């Protein structure tokens, strides 16, 4: 049973069709919000990987971005910000 002060975990999410310049904008937002870039990548198709606590955002050369979801209070804001960048021209 959850404690009253414990936020529910958000599900993971994937965005597709992101240009490289938009990936840079997303990377900048994540690092400004306290994200830390992984020094090593796990796959040949990864552009970058950023961690905020236990939440991991992974960008791929295919133009996809994946977030594993987690208990992170600011995750709804980050999802919304990323969706605006991906959808905006």
Secondary structure, DSSP 8 states (H G I E B T S, - for coil): ---TT----B--EEE----HHHHHHHHHHHHHTT-EE-SS-SSTTEEEEEEETTEEEEEETTS-EEE--BS-TTHHHHHHHHHHHHH--
